[in-house]
């Protein structure tokens, strides 16, 4: 499981291709909790594990985000239905500023209204809105590693792989083998 890209890209990358076939982090509450823990610096995790029907709602949002990203990076208009689905998800748990005490002093913080599913879906949808509105969204690439479906936002124009340690190393080893087999 790779993390560290824009949050919306990390969500899309929760479904990946492996040598053993397709893998979906959103297929079980336990794996999704592990992903949420890896994203804990950017997401407020739910207080209780999500149920399978709740995970289906997150998978549906991921599908819409993936479609929108694909359209943007290929210069196509995002459909009104996809935009509406992402916007509806972002509105499920509005955020608001809240005054709390920290070390006896008033401190402003952000909180969200809504149930646990609504809160996580809204956070993920807001990340997608942020990414899709960024002009850099058109530069999102798919990893060039054989069989890899991961996407990434390249910080450097020559970046070709989702991870130099994973796909990049596999490609380099395969090239070395091709040059030295004999």
RODO-81787 format. One record per residue: residue number from 1; x, y, z of N, C-alpha, C, O in turn. Coordinates in nm, 2 decimals. Each point is the difference from the previous one (the first is absolute). Example, Ala and Ser with C-alpha at 12.3 -4.5 7.8 and 13.67 -1.06 7.14 Angstrom:
BEGIN
1_1.32_-0.57_0.78_-0.09_0.12_0.00_0.09_0.12_0.00_0.10_0.00_0.07
2_-0.14_0.11_-0.14_0.09_0.11_0.00_-0.08_0.11_0.08_0.05_0.11_0.01
This chain:
BEGIN
1_0.09_-0.12_0.00_-0.09_0.12_0.00_0.09_0.12_0.00_0.08_0.03_0.09
2_-0.09_0.05_-0.19_0.07_0.13_-0.01_-0.08_0.11_0.04_-0.12_0.01_-0.03
3_0.18_0.08_0.11_-0.07_0.13_0.04_0.10_0.11_-0.02_0.12_-0.03_-0.02
4_-0.16_0.15_0.03_0.09_0.11_-0.01_-0.03_0.09_-0.12_0.05_0.11_-0.01
5_-0.14_-0.15_-0.08_-0.04_0.09_-0.11_-0.11_0.09_0.06_-0.03_-0.01_0.12
6_-0.03_0.09_-0.21_-0.12_0.07_0.04_-0.10_-0.10_0.06_-0.01_-0.11_-0.05
7_-0.07_0.15_0.15_-0.09_-0.09_0.06_-0.10_-0.07_-0.10_-0.03_-0.11_0.02
8_-0.02_0.19_-0.11_-0.09_-0.06_-0.10_0.07_-0.10_-0.09_-0.07_-0.10_-0.03
9_0.19_0.12_0.00_0.08_-0.10_-0.08_0.02_-0.12_0.09_-0.01_-0.12_-0.05
10_0.05_0.14_0.18_0.01_-0.12_0.09_-0.13_-0.08_0.00_0.01_-0.12_0.01
11_-0.12_0.19_-0.01_-0.13_-0.08_0.01_-0.01_-0.08_-0.13_-0.04_-0.12_0.01
12_0.06_0.18_-0.13_-0.01_-0.08_-0.12_0.10_-0.12_0.00_-0.03_-0.10_-0.05
13_0.15_0.13_0.11_0.10_-0.11_0.00_-0.03_-0.11_0.11_0.09_-0.09_0.02
14_-0.20_0.10_0.05_-0.04_-0.11_0.09_-0.04_-0.12_-0.08_-0.01_-0.11_0.06
15_-0.01_0.12_-0.19_-0.02_-0.12_-0.08_0.12_-0.01_-0.09_0.04_0.10_-0.07
16_0.03_-0.21_0.08_0.13_-0.01_-0.08_0.01_-0.14_-0.06_-0.08_-0.09_0.03
17_0.17_0.08_-0.12_0.04_-0.12_-0.07_0.12_-0.06_0.07_0.10_0.08_0.02
18_-0.10_-0.20_0.01_0.12_-0.07_0.06_0.03_-0.12_-0.09_-0.08_-0.04_-0.08
19_0.20_-0.02_0.10_0.03_-0.12_-0.08_-0.10_-0.11_0.03_-0.02_-0.09_-0.09
20_-0.05_0.09_0.20_-0.10_-0.10_0.03_-0.14_0.04_-0.05_-0.10_-0.07_0.02
21_0.08_0.19_-0.08_-0.13_0.04_-0.05_-0.03_0.14_0.06_0.08_0.07_0.06
22_-0.21_-0.04_-0.07_-0.05_0.13_0.05_-0.01_-0.01_0.16_-0.03_-0.10_0.05
23_0.06_0.22_0.01_-0.02_0.01_0.14_-0.07_0.12_0.03_0.03_0.11_-0.05
24_-0.13_-0.12_0.15_-0.08_0.12_0.03_0.00_0.02_0.15_-0.05_-0.09_0.08
25_0.11_0.20_-0.03_0.01_0.03_0.14_-0.14_0.02_0.06_-0.03_-0.02_0.12
26_-0.07_0.06_-0.21_-0.13_0.03_0.05_-0.09_-0.13_0.00_-0.12_0.01_0.01
27_0.18_-0.12_-0.03_-0.07_-0.13_0.00_-0.03_-0.05_0.14_-0.09_-0.08_0.02
28_0.16_0.13_0.08_-0.03_-0.04_0.14_0.02_0.12_0.10_0.09_0.09_-0.03
29_-0.16_-0.09_0.13_0.01_0.11_0.10_0.13_0.00_0.06_0.06_0.11_0.03
30_0.00_-0.22_-0.01_0.13_-0.01_0.07_0.11_0.06_-0.09_0.09_0.08_0.05
31_-0.09_-0.11_-0.18_0.10_0.06_-0.09_-0.02_0.15_-0.01_0.09_0.08_-0.01
32_-0.22_-0.03_0.00_-0.03_0.14_-0.01_0.05_0.07_0.13_0.05_0.11_-0.01
33_-0.07_-0.17_0.12_0.05_0.06_0.13_0.16_0.02_-0.01_0.05_0.10_0.04
34_0.02_-0.20_-0.10_0.14_0.01_-0.02_0.04_0.12_-0.09_0.09_0.07_0.03
35_-0.17_-0.05_-0.13_0.02_0.11_-0.09_-0.03_0.13_0.07_0.08_0.10_-0.02
36_-0.19_-0.09_0.09_-0.03_0.12_0.08_0.11_0.03_0.10_0.04_0.12_0.01
37_0.02_-0.22_0.05_0.11_0.02_0.09_0.12_0.06_-0.07_0.07_0.09_0.05
38_-0.04_-0.14_-0.17_0.11_0.05_-0.08_-0.03_0.15_-0.04_0.10_0.07_-0.03
39_-0.22_-0.03_0.02_-0.04_0.13_-0.04_-0.04_0.09_0.12_-0.06_0.10_-0.02
40_0.09_-0.14_0.14_-0.05_0.06_0.12_0.05_0.15_0.01_-0.06_0.08_0.07
41_0.16_-0.04_-0.14_0.05_0.14_0.01_-0.09_0.09_-0.09_0.00_0.12_0.01
42_-0.09_-0.19_-0.10_-0.08_0.08_-0.09_-0.15_-0.03_0.02_-0.08_0.08_-0.05
43_0.05_-0.18_0.12_-0.14_-0.04_0.01_-0.03_-0.03_0.15_0.08_-0.05_0.07
44_-0.21_0.09_-0.03_-0.04_-0.03_0.13_-0.07_-0.14_-0.01_-0.11_0.00_-0.06
45_0.17_-0.11_0.11_-0.07_-0.13_-0.02_-0.13_-0.01_0.08_-0.02_0.07_0.10
46_-0.07_-0.15_-0.15_-0.12_-0.03_0.08_0.03_-0.06_0.13_0.10_-0.07_0.02
47_-0.19_0.09_0.08_0.02_-0.06_0.13_-0.03_-0.14_0.01_0.05_-0.07_0.08
48_-0.13_0.01_-0.18_-0.03_-0.14_-0.01_0.03_-0.05_-0.14_-0.01_0.08_-0.09
49_0.04_-0.20_0.07_0.02_-0.05_-0.13_-0.12_0.01_-0.09_-0.11_-0.01_0.05
50_0.13_0.04_-0.18_-0.11_0.01_-0.09_-0.05_-0.13_-0.03_0.07_-0.10_-0.01
51_-0.20_0.09_-0.02_-0.06_-0.13_-0.04_0.02_-0.02_-0.15_0.04_0.09_-0.07
52_-0.07_-0.21_0.03_0.01_-0.03_-0.15_-0.09_0.10_-0.08_0.05_0.05_-0.10
53_-0.18_-0.03_0.14_-0.07_0.10_-0.08_0.06_0.14_0.00_-0.01_0.07_-0.10
54_0.07_-0.03_0.21_0.06_0.13_0.01_0.13_0.00_-0.09_0.02_0.10_-0.06
55_0.05_-0.21_0.06_0.12_-0.01_-0.09_-0.04_0.01_-0.15_0.07_0.06_-0.08
56_-0.19_-0.11_0.05_-0.06_0.01_-0.13_-0.01_0.15_-0.04_0.02_0.03_-0.12
57_-0.07_0.05_0.21_-0.01_0.14_-0.03_0.13_0.07_-0.03_0.01_0.09_-0.08
58_0.10_-0.13_0.16_0.13_0.05_-0.03_0.05_-0.05_-0.13_0.07_0.08_-0.08
59_-0.09_-0.21_0.04_0.04_-0.05_-0.13_-0.07_0.08_-0.11_0.06_0.03_-0.10
60_-0.19_0.00_0.12_-0.07_0.07_-0.10_0.06_0.14_-0.02_0.01_0.05_-0.12
61_0.02_0.02_0.23_0.07_0.13_-0.01_0.13_-0.02_-0.07_0.04_0.09_-0.09
62_0.04_-0.19_0.12_0.13_-0.02_-0.07_-0.02_-0.02_-0.15_0.07_0.06_-0.08
63_-0.18_-0.13_0.04_-0.03_-0.02_-0.14_-0.02_0.14_-0.07_0.05_0.02_-0.11
64_-0.13_0.06_0.17_-0.03_0.14_-0.05_0.13_0.08_-0.01_0.02_0.07_-0.10
65_0.06_-0.07_0.20_0.13_0.07_0.00_0.09_-0.05_-0.11_0.06_0.08_-0.07
66_-0.05_-0.21_0.06_0.09_-0.06_-0.10_-0.05_0.04_-0.14_0.08_0.03_-0.09
67_-0.21_-0.03_0.07_-0.06_0.05_-0.13_0.04_0.14_-0.03_0.04_0.04_-0.11
68_-0.06_0.05_0.21_0.03_0.14_-0.02_0.14_0.02_-0.02_0.04_0.08_-0.09
69_0.05_-0.14_0.16_0.15_0.01_-0.02_0.03_-0.04_-0.14_0.08_0.07_-0.07
70_-0.13_-0.18_0.03_0.03_-0.05_-0.14_-0.05_0.10_-0.10_0.08_0.02_-0.10
71_-0.19_0.03_0.11_-0.05_0.10_-0.09_0.09_0.13_0.00_0.04_0.05_-0.11
72_-0.01_0.00_0.22_0.09_0.12_0.01_0.13_-0.02_-0.06_0.05_0.08_-0.08
73_0.01_-0.20_0.11_0.14_-0.02_-0.05_0.00_-0.03_-0.15_0.11_0.02_-0.06
74_-0.22_-0.05_0.00_-0.01_-0.02_-0.14_-0.07_0.11_-0.08_-0.03_-0.01_-0.11
75_0.01_0.12_0.19_-0.05_0.12_-0.07_-0.15_-0.01_-0.03_-0.05_0.08_-0.09
76_-0.02_-0.17_0.15_-0.15_-0.01_-0.03_-0.08_0.07_0.11_0.05_0.02_0.11
77_-0.17_0.02_-0.14_-0.09_0.06_0.09_-0.05_-0.11_0.10_-0.03_-0.11_-0.04
78_0.03_0.15_0.17_-0.05_-0.10_0.10_-0.15_0.01_-0.01_-0.06_0.11_-0.01
79_-0.01_-0.22_0.01_-0.14_-0.01_-0.01_-0.07_0.07_0.12_0.05_0.00_0.11
80_-0.17_0.06_-0.14_-0.07_0.06_0.10_-0.04_-0.09_0.12_0.00_0.03_0.11
81_-0.03_-0.16_-0.15_-0.03_-0.10_0.10_0.11_-0.03_0.10_-0.02_-0.01_0.12
82_0.14_0.01_-0.17_0.12_-0.03_0.08_0.03_0.12_0.09_0.02_-0.01_0.12
83_-0.03_0.13_-0.18_0.02_0.12_0.08_-0.11_0.01_0.11_0.04_0.03_0.12
84_-0.16_-0.06_-0.15_-0.11_0.00_0.10_0.03_-0.10_0.11_-0.02_0.03_0.12
85_0.06_-0.15_-0.15_0.03_-0.10_0.10_0.11_0.04_0.09_-0.01_-0.02_0.12
86_0.12_0.08_-0.17_0.11_0.05_0.08_-0.05_0.11_0.09_0.04_0.01_0.12
87_-0.11_0.09_-0.18_-0.05_0.11_0.08_-0.10_-0.04_0.11_0.01_0.05_0.11
88_-0.09_-0.14_-0.14_-0.10_-0.06_0.10_0.08_-0.06_0.11_-0.04_0.01_0.12
89_0.14_-0.09_-0.15_0.08_-0.06_0.10_0.07_0.10_0.09_0.01_-0.02_0.12
90_0.04_0.13_-0.18_0.07_0.10_0.08_-0.09_0.07_0.10_0.04_0.06_0.10
91_-0.17_-0.06_-0.14_-0.10_0.07_0.09_-0.06_-0.09_0.11_-0.08_0.05_0.08
92_0.12_-0.17_-0.08_-0.06_-0.10_0.10_0.03_0.04_0.14_-0.08_-0.03_0.09
93_0.20_0.09_-0.06_0.04_0.03_0.14_0.07_0.14_-0.01_0.12_0.00_-0.01
94_-0.20_0.10_0.02_0.07_0.14_-0.01_0.09_0.02_0.11_-0.02_-0.05_0.12
95_0.13_0.12_-0.15_0.10_0.03_0.11_-0.04_0.14_0.06_-0.06_0.08_-0.07
96_0.10_-0.06_0.19_-0.03_0.13_0.06_0.12_0.03_0.10_0.06_-0.10_0.05
97_-0.04_0.22_-0.02_0.10_0.04_0.10_-0.06_-0.01_0.14_-0.11_0.03_0.02
98_0.19_-0.09_0.07_-0.04_-0.02_0.13_0.10_0.05_0.10_0.12_-0.02_-0.02
99_-0.17_0.08_0.13_0.09_0.05_0.10_0.02_-0.10_0.11_-0.10_-0.06_0.05
100_0.22_0.02_-0.02_0.04_-0.09_0.11_0.10_0.06_0.09_0.06_0.10_-0.03
101_-0.03_-0.17_0.14_0.10_0.05_0.09_0.12_-0.09_-0.02_-0.01_-0.13_0.00
102_0.13_0.19_-0.01_0.12_-0.08_0.00_0.10_0.07_0.10_0.03_0.12_-0.02
103_0.01_-0.19_0.12_0.08_0.05_0.10_-0.07_0.12_0.07_0.07_0.10_0.04
104_-0.20_-0.11_-0.03_-0.07_0.11_0.07_-0.03_0.12_-0.09_-0.06_0.10_0.05
105_0.10_-0.10_-0.18_-0.02_0.11_-0.08_-0.09_-0.03_-0.12_0.01_-0.12_-0.05
106_-0.09_0.21_0.01_-0.09_-0.03_-0.11_0.08_-0.02_-0.13_0.09_0.07_-0.03
107_-0.13_-0.17_-0.05_0.07_-0.04_-0.12_-0.11_-0.03_-0.11_-0.10_-0.07_0.03
108_0.12_0.12_-0.15_-0.09_-0.03_-0.11_0.04_-0.13_-0.06_0.12_-0.03_-0.03
109_-0.22_-0.05_0.00_0.02_-0.13_-0.07_-0.11_-0.03_-0.09_-0.10_0.07_0.00
110_0.12_-0.17_-0.09_-0.11_-0.03_-0.09_-0.06_-0.13_0.04_0.07_-0.10_0.04
111_-0.20_0.09_-0.05_-0.08_-0.12_0.03_-0.09_-0.02_-0.12_-0.02_0.08_-0.08
112_-0.05_-0.20_0.08_-0.09_-0.03_-0.10_-0.13_-0.05_0.06_0.00_-0.07_0.10
113_-0.11_0.10_-0.16_-0.13_-0.05_0.04_-0.03_-0.13_-0.08_0.06_-0.01_-0.11
114_-0.14_-0.08_0.16_-0.03_-0.12_-0.07_0.05_-0.13_0.06_0.07_0.01_0.10
115_-0.12_-0.12_-0.15_0.04_-0.13_0.05_0.14_-0.03_-0.05_0.06_0.07_-0.08
116_0.00_-0.18_0.13_0.13_-0.04_-0.04_0.02_-0.02_-0.15_0.11_0.05_-0.05
117_-0.20_-0.12_-0.01_0.01_-0.01_-0.15_0.00_0.13_-0.07_0.08_0.02_-0.09
118_-0.17_0.07_0.13_-0.01_0.13_-0.07_0.12_0.08_0.02_0.05_0.07_-0.09
119_0.01_-0.08_0.21_0.13_0.07_0.02_0.11_-0.04_-0.09_0.07_0.08_-0.05
120_-0.05_-0.21_0.04_0.11_-0.05_-0.08_-0.02_0.02_-0.15_0.09_0.04_-0.07
121_-0.22_-0.06_0.03_-0.03_0.03_-0.14_0.02_0.15_-0.04_0.05_0.03_-0.10
122_-0.09_0.05_0.19_0.01_0.15_-0.03_0.15_0.04_0.00_0.04_0.08_-0.09
123_0.04_-0.14_0.18_0.15_0.04_-0.01_0.06_-0.05_-0.13_0.08_0.07_-0.06
124_-0.12_-0.19_0.02_0.06_-0.05_-0.13_-0.05_0.08_-0.12_0.07_0.02_-0.09
125_-0.20_0.01_0.09_-0.06_0.08_-0.11_0.07_0.14_-0.01_0.03_0.05_-0.10
126_-0.01_0.01_0.22_0.06_0.13_0.00_0.15_0.00_-0.05_0.04_0.09_-0.07
127_0.02_-0.20_0.09_0.14_-0.02_-0.05_-0.01_-0.01_-0.15_0.09_0.05_-0.07
128_-0.19_-0.12_0.02_-0.02_-0.01_-0.15_-0.03_0.13_-0.06_0.06_0.04_-0.11
129_-0.14_0.04_0.17_-0.03_0.13_-0.05_0.12_0.09_-0.01_0.03_0.06_-0.10
130_0.05_-0.07_0.21_0.13_0.07_0.00_0.09_-0.04_-0.12_0.06_0.08_-0.06
131_-0.05_-0.21_0.04_0.09_-0.05_-0.10_-0.05_0.04_-0.14_0.07_0.04_-0.08
132_-0.20_-0.07_0.06_-0.06_0.02_-0.14_0.00_0.15_-0.04_0.01_0.03_-0.12
133_-0.01_0.06_0.22_0.00_0.14_-0.03_0.14_0.06_-0.02_0.02_0.11_-0.05
134_0.08_-0.19_0.08_0.14_0.04_-0.02_0.04_-0.02_-0.14_-0.02_-0.11_-0.06
135_0.08_0.21_0.00_0.04_-0.01_-0.14_0.10_-0.12_-0.02_0.02_-0.05_-0.11
136_0.05_0.01_0.21_0.10_-0.11_-0.01_-0.07_-0.14_-0.02_0.06_-0.09_-0.03
137_-0.19_0.09_0.06_-0.07_-0.13_-0.02_0.01_-0.06_-0.14_0.00_-0.12_-0.01
138_0.02_0.21_-0.09_0.02_-0.05_-0.13_0.13_-0.07_-0.03_0.02_-0.07_-0.10
139_0.07_0.08_0.20_0.13_-0.07_-0.01_0.01_-0.13_0.07_0.10_-0.07_0.00
140_-0.21_0.02_0.06_0.00_-0.12_0.07_0.03_-0.11_-0.10_-0.05_0.00_-0.12
141_0.13_-0.10_0.16_0.05_-0.11_-0.09_-0.03_-0.13_0.06_-0.03_-0.02_0.12
142_0.02_-0.08_-0.21_0.00_-0.14_0.04_0.14_-0.06_0.01_0.08_0.03_-0.09
143_-0.05_-0.11_0.19_0.13_-0.06_0.01_0.03_-0.08_-0.13_-0.09_-0.07_-0.05
144_0.21_0.08_0.01_0.05_-0.08_-0.12_0.05_-0.14_0.03_0.04_-0.07_-0.08
145_-0.05_0.04_0.21_0.04_-0.14_0.04_-0.09_-0.10_-0.06_-0.12_0.02_-0.01
146_0.17_-0.14_-0.03_-0.08_-0.10_-0.07_-0.12_-0.04_0.09_0.03_-0.05_0.12
147_-0.15_0.06_-0.17_-0.12_-0.04_0.08_-0.04_0.09_0.11_-0.10_-0.03_0.07
148_0.17_0.14_-0.05_-0.03_0.09_0.11_-0.11_0.09_-0.04_0.00_0.05_-0.12
149_-0.10_-0.02_0.20_-0.11_0.09_-0.03_0.00_0.13_0.09_-0.09_0.08_-0.01
150_0.20_-0.07_0.09_0.00_0.11_0.09_0.02_0.13_-0.07_0.06_0.01_-0.11
151_-0.12_0.10_0.16_0.02_0.13_-0.06_0.08_0.09_0.10_0.00_-0.03_0.12
152_0.05_0.14_-0.17_0.08_0.09_0.08_0.01_0.13_-0.06_-0.02_0.02_-0.12
153_0.04_0.08_0.20_0.02_0.14_-0.05_0.15_0.03_0.01_0.06_0.01_0.10
154_0.01_-0.01_-0.22_0.14_0.01_0.00_0.05_0.13_0.05_-0.04_0.11_-0.05
155_0.13_-0.11_0.14_0.07_0.12_0.05_0.11_0.04_-0.10_0.04_0.11_-0.01
156_0.01_-0.21_-0.06_0.10_0.02_-0.10_-0.05_-0.05_-0.13_-0.06_-0.11_-0.01
157_0.08_0.18_-0.10_-0.05_-0.04_-0.13_0.05_-0.14_-0.05_-0.06_-0.06_-0.09
158_0.17_0.02_0.14_0.06_-0.13_-0.05_-0.05_-0.12_0.09_0.04_-0.11_-0.03
159_-0.12_0.13_0.13_-0.05_-0.11_0.08_-0.09_-0.09_-0.09_-0.08_0.04_-0.07
160_0.11_-0.17_0.09_-0.07_-0.10_-0.09_-0.07_-0.11_0.08_-0.09_-0.07_-0.05
161_0.13_0.06_0.18_-0.06_-0.12_0.08_-0.07_0.05_0.12_0.03_0.11_0.06
162_-0.12_-0.19_-0.01_-0.07_0.04_0.13_0.10_0.00_0.11_-0.01_0.08_0.09
163_0.11_-0.17_-0.09_0.10_-0.01_0.10_0.13_-0.04_-0.06_0.00_-0.11_-0.06
164_0.11_0.18_0.08_0.13_-0.04_-0.06_0.04_-0.14_0.06_0.07_-0.07_-0.06
165_-0.11_0.05_0.19_0.04_-0.12_0.07_-0.07_-0.12_-0.05_0.05_-0.11_0.00
166_-0.18_0.13_-0.04_-0.08_-0.12_-0.05_0.01_-0.01_-0.15_0.08_-0.08_-0.05
167_-0.16_0.15_-0.02_-0.01_-0.01_-0.14_0.13_0.04_-0.07_0.04_-0.07_-0.09
168_0.02_0.18_0.14_0.12_0.04_-0.07_0.11_-0.11_0.01_0.07_-0.02_-0.09
169_-0.06_-0.04_0.21_0.10_-0.10_0.02_-0.03_-0.12_-0.09_0.09_-0.06_-0.06
170_-0.22_0.02_0.05_-0.03_-0.12_-0.09_0.04_0.03_-0.14_0.05_-0.09_-0.07
171_-0.08_0.21_0.02_0.03_0.03_-0.14_0.15_0.00_-0.02_0.05_-0.05_-0.10
172_0.03_0.11_0.19_0.14_0.00_-0.01_0.06_-0.14_0.01_0.09_-0.03_-0.08
173_-0.14_-0.06_0.16_0.05_-0.14_0.01_-0.03_-0.07_-0.13_0.08_-0.08_-0.05
174_-0.20_0.10_0.00_-0.04_-0.06_-0.13_0.09_0.04_-0.11_0.04_-0.08_-0.09
175_-0.01_0.21_0.08_0.09_0.05_-0.10_0.14_-0.06_0.01_0.06_-0.04_-0.10
176_-0.01_0.03_0.23_0.13_-0.06_0.02_0.00_-0.14_-0.05_0.10_-0.05_-0.06
177_-0.21_-0.02_0.10_0.00_-0.14_-0.04_0.00_-0.02_-0.15_0.07_-0.08_-0.06
178_-0.15_0.17_-0.01_0.00_-0.01_-0.15_0.14_0.03_-0.06_0.04_-0.06_-0.10
179_0.03_0.16_0.16_0.13_0.03_-0.06_0.10_-0.11_0.03_0.10_-0.02_-0.08
180_-0.11_-0.05_0.19_0.10_-0.10_0.04_-0.03_-0.14_-0.02_0.07_-0.09_0.03
181_-0.19_0.06_-0.08_-0.03_-0.14_-0.02_0.07_-0.05_-0.13_0.03_0.07_-0.09
182_0.00_-0.19_0.10_0.08_-0.04_-0.12_0.03_-0.14_-0.01_0.06_-0.04_-0.09
